[in-house]
Amino acid sequence: MRFKLDGNNAVNQEELITAGPSWKGGRHFGSRIVFDNDGFLYFSNGDKGNIPMNAQNLNNAHGKIHRIKDDGTIPADNPFTDSLGNISSIWTYGNRNPQGLIYDKANNRLWEVEHGPMGGDELNLIEKGKNYGWPVITYGINYDGTPITDITEKEGMEQPVHYWVPSIATCGMTLVTSDKYPAWKGNILVAALAKQHVARVELNGTTYVGEEKLLQDIGRVRQISESPDGYLYAITELTGLVVKLLPIR
């Protein structure tokens, strides 16, 4: 959906694209939206938690990252536009439940975090046409302790830049670009629902170096964002906190 803001009102509702089939369940919707430097729109769509292999099916929009123009039309250079029956908005597939999505404008990189099952949350560098493996490969297991698959790697399927076992329940994320946090510039911050903290992930280019836990035990952190004022803000659910991170001087 696209709206225009008129003061505090949303007007001129317009449906841009339907990432079907429609689903009435309450799990694994993903649903993050970002724009790249060229104005293309990317959005995440989870596998809905019902038929995991839909994430591998290019005729199904679930379990994917999609790329469209801001009017809902499909870019001509999308990877699957020439494939008969495939959904042409698909940019990547094999994504379980991507609840974090950011675009690094300085380096033209699209980053994603997604929930694994019991274990196996992932940080991924999202690149055109690639298969991120779910549910064929995963570092997680079913919630009853049974295996989902016997393998964690397969030719033609991407490995995560980093994975969490046990799961931290990754959610919103942001890239630190502000001069207010010079030591953190280029780090990715990830909100953690289950482990109730913010993970500060240090990278060397696209390689994971390490991480630090911030704001531990403040509640389920739903989102972390860098504001236009340059400060970082975290939002918790249930407790309803908005927390401003102040640099140490």
URTA-V228539 format. One record per residue. N is the residue number from 1. RES is the residue in one small letter. SS is DSSP state (helix for helix, strand for strand, loop for the rest). OMEGA is omega in degrees with one decimal (* if undefined). Layout:
N,RES,SS,OMEGA / N,RES,SS,OMEGA
This chain:
1,m,loop,171.7 / 2,r,strand,176.1 / 3,f,strand,166.7 / 4,k,strand,178.9 / 5,l,strand,173.9 / 6,d,strand,-170.8 / 7,g,loop,176.8 / 8,n,loop,-178.0 / 9,n,strand,174.0 / 10,a,strand,-176.4 / 11,v,strand,176.2 / 12,n,strand,178.5 / 13,q,strand,-178.8 / 14,e,strand,176.9 / 15,e,loop,-177.5 / 16,l,loop,-175.4 / 17,i,loop,175.3 / 18,t,loop,-177.7 / 19,a,loop,-172.3 / 20,g,loop,4.3 / 21,p,loop,-179.6 / 22,s,loop,-175.4 / 23,w,loop,-176.0 / 24,k,loop,178.8 / 25,g,loop,-175.5 / 26,g,loop,-174.3 / 27,r,loop,166.7 / 28,h,loop,177.9 / 29,f,loop,-179.5 / 30,g,strand,166.4 / 31,s,strand,170.0 / 32,r,strand,-174.9 / 33,i,strand,173.4 / 34,v,strand,174.0 / 35,f,strand,175.0 / 36,d,loop,-176.5 / 37,n,loop,-179.3 / 38,d,loop,177.5 / 39,g,loop,175.8 / 40,f,loop,-175.7 / 41,l,strand,176.2 / 42,y,strand,174.3 / 43,f,strand,-178.5 / 44,s,strand,-179.8 / 45,n,strand,-177.9 / 46,g,loop,-176.0 / 47,d,loop,177.1 / 48,k,loop,173.2 / 49,g,loop,-175.0 / 50,n,loop,179.5 / 51,i,loop,-173.9 / 52,p,helix,-177.3 / 53,m,helix,173.0 / 54,n,helix,178.9 / 55,a,helix,178.0 / 56,q,helix,-174.1 / 57,n,loop,-177.9 / 58,l,loop,172.6 / 59,n,loop,-177.8 / 60,n,loop,-174.3 / 61,a,loop,-175.0 / 62,h,loop,177.8 / 63,g,loop,-173.3 / 64,k,strand,160.7 / 65,i,strand,-176.9 / 66,h,strand,178.9 / 67,r,strand,179.8 / 68,i,strand,168.2 / 69,k,loop,-175.2 / 70,d,loop,173.4 / 71,d,loop,177.8 / 72,g,loop,178.6 / 73,t,loop,-172.3 / 74,i,loop,175.6 / 75,p,loop,-176.7 / 76,a,loop,-177.6 / 77,d,loop,171.9 / 78,n,loop,-168.5 / 79,p,loop,-172.6 / 80,f,loop,-177.0 / 81,t,loop,-177.7 / 82,d,loop,-176.1 / 83,s,loop,-175.4 / 84,l,loop,174.9 / 85,g,loop,-179.9 / 86,n,loop,178.4 / 87,i,loop,-167.3 / 88,s,loop,176.8 / 89,s,loop,-175.4 / 90,i,strand,175.1 / 91,w,strand,173.8 / 92,t,strand,179.6 / 93,y,strand,-175.0 / 94,g,loop,-179.5 / 95,n,loop,-170.7 / 96,r,loop,-177.7 / 97,n,loop,-173.7 / 98,p,strand,-177.7 / 99,q,strand,174.1 / 100,g,strand,-178.4 / 101,l,strand,178.3 / 102,i,strand,176.4 / 103,y,strand,177.7 / 104,d,strand,-173.9 / 105,k,loop,-178.2 / 106,a,loop,-175.7 / 107,n,loop,180.0 / 108,n,loop,179.8 / 109,r,strand,176.6 / 110,l,strand,-178.4 / 111,w,strand,-178.2 / 112,e,strand,164.2 / 113,v,strand,179.7 / 114,e,strand,175.9 / 115,h,loop,164.3 / 116,g,loop,172.9 / 117,p,loop,172.9 / 118,m,strand,-169.7 / 119,g,loop,173.7 / 120,g,loop,168.1 / 121,d,strand,-173.0 / 122,e,strand,164.0 / 123,l,strand,-175.4 / 124,n,strand,166.7 / 125,l,strand,-172.2 / 126,i,strand,-177.9 / 127,e,loop,-171.5 / 128,k,loop,169.7 / 129,g,loop,-173.0 / 130,k,loop,-179.0 / 131,n,strand,-175.7 / 132,y,loop,159.0 / 133,g,loop,-174.7 / 134,w,loop,-4.2 / 135,p,loop,-177.3 / 136,v,loop,174.5 / 137,i,loop,177.4 / 138,t,loop,173.9 / 139,y,loop,178.8 / 140,g,loop,177.4 / 141,i,strand,176.1 / 142,n,loop,-178.4 / 143,y,loop,176.2 / 144,d,loop,176.6 / 145,g,loop,179.3 / 146,t,loop,-179.1 / 147,p,loop,172.4 / 148,i,loop,-179.3 / 149,t,loop,179.2 / 150,d,loop,-173.0 / 151,i,loop,175.5 / 152,t,loop,178.6 / 153,e,loop,174.8 / 154,k,loop,178.9 / 155,e,loop,-179.4 / 156,g,loop,178.8 / 157,m,loop,-173.8 / 158,e,loop,169.9 / 159,q,loop,175.2 / 160,p,loop,171.6 / 161,v,loop,174.8 / 162,h,strand,173.0 / 163,y,strand,-178.0 / 164,w,strand,169.8 / 165,v,loop,1.7 / 166,p,loop,180.0 / 167,s,loop,169.5 / 168,i,loop,-176.3 / 169,a,loop,-177.8 / 170,t,strand,179.7 / 171,c,strand,-178.8 / 172,g,strand,-178.6 / 173,m,strand,175.8 / 174,t,strand,174.5 / 175,l,strand,-179.0 / 176,v,loop,177.2 / 177,t,loop,-172.6 / 178,s,loop,175.1 / 179,d,helix,179.6 / 180,k,helix,-179.3 / 181,y,helix,-172.3 / 182,p,helix,-178.7 / 183,a,helix,-177.5 / 184,w,helix,-176.3 / 185,k,loop,-178.4 / 186,g,loop,175.3 / 187,n,loop,172.5 / 188,i,strand,175.9 / 189,l,strand,-175.7 / 190,v,strand,175.5 / 191,a,strand,-179.0 / 192,a,strand,-179.1 / 193,l,loop,-173.8 / 194,a,loop,-177.2 / 195,k,loop,168.5 / 196,q,loop,174.9 / 197,h,strand,169.8 / 198,v,strand,177.9 / 199,a,strand,174.6 / 200,r,strand,-175.0 / 201,v,strand,178.1 / 202,e,strand,-178.6 / 203,l,strand,166.2 / 204,n,strand,-170.8 / 205,g,loop,177.4 / 206,t,loop,-179.2 / 207,t,strand,177.5 / 208,y,strand,178.5 / 209,v,strand,-178.3 / 210,g,strand,-179.4 / 211,e,strand,177.8 / 212,e,strand,176.2 / 213,k,strand,178.6 / 214,l,strand,174.0 / 215,l,loop,-175.6 / 216,q,loop,173.2 / 217,d,loop,175.4 / 218,i,loop,-175.9 / 219,g,loop,-178.5 / 220,r,loop,-176.1 / 221,v,strand,-175.8 / 222,r,strand,-175.8 / 223,q,strand,171.6 / 224,i,strand,-174.6 / 225,s,strand,171.2 / 226,e,strand,-175.5 / 227,s,loop,173.0 / 228,p,loop,177.5 / 229,d,loop,177.0 / 230,g,loop,-179.5 / 231,y,loop,177.1 / 232,l,strand,179.9 / 233,y,strand,175.6 / 234,a,strand,179.9 / 235,i,strand,175.8 / 236,t,strand,172.3 / 237,e,loop,-177.1 / 238,l,loop,177.8 / 239,t,loop,174.2 / 240,g,loop,-179.3 / 241,l,loop,165.3 / 242,v,strand,-171.9 / 243,v,strand,177.4 / 244,k,strand,179.1 / 245,l,strand,-178.6 / 246,l,loop,178.7 / 247,p,loop,174.4 / 248,i,loop,-178.7 / 249,r,loop,*
